[in-house]
Amino acid sequence: MNISTLSTVMKQNSLSQAVGIQLLKMSNDQATQQGQDLAKMMAQSVQPHVGGNLDIKI
């Protein structure tokens, strides 16, 4: 294997690794955002006044 071929292969591997890392960062950011959105939805769905009183007529 000559030096130019080796250099090309190393650059391709480096690019592939950089792309993989960037995709992992993007998916991590997306998962973090989804977790924050879920926590926000759960906090908004809480209704402390519901179920506090029971009206019964006999």
C-alpha positions in Angstrom: 0.0 0.0 0.0 1.5 3.3 -1.0 1.5 6.5 1.1 -1.1 8.3 -1.0 -3.6 5.4 -0.6 -2.9 5.2 3.1 -3.4 8.9 3.5 -6.8 8.7 1.6 -8.0 5.8 3.7 -7.0 7.6 6.9 -8.8 10.8 5.9 -12.0 8.8 5.0 -11.8 7.1 8.4 -11.4 10.4 10.1 -14.4 11.9 8.2 -16.5 8.9 9.0 -15.7 9.1 12.7 -16.4 12.9 12.7 -19.8 12.3 11.1 -20.6 9.5 13.6 -19.7 11.8 16.5 -21.8 14.6 15.1 -24.8 12.3 14.7 -24.5 11.1 18.2 -24.4 14.7 19.5 -27.5 15.5 17.5 -29.4 12.4 18.8 -28.3 13.2 22.4 -29.5 16.8 22.0 -32.8 15.6 20.6 -33.3 13.1 23.5 -32.5 15.8 26.0 -35.1 18.1 24.4 -37.7 15.4 24.4 -37.1 14.7 28.0 -37.5 18.4 28.9 -40.7 18.5 26.8 -42.1 15.5 28.6 -41.3 16.9 32.0 -42.9 20.2 31.0 -46.1 18.4 29.8 -46.3 16.4 33.0 -45.9 19.6 35.1 -48.7 21.3 33.1 -51.0 18.4 33.4 -51.1 18.4 37.2 -54.3 19.9 38.5 -54.1 20.0 42.3 -57.7 21.2 42.7 -59.2 18.2 40.9 -60.4 15.5 43.4 -60.0 17.7 46.4 -63.8 18.0 47.1 -66.5 15.4 46.9 -70.1 16.6 46.5 -72.7 14.0 47.5 -76.4 14.6 47.7 -78.7 12.0 49.3 
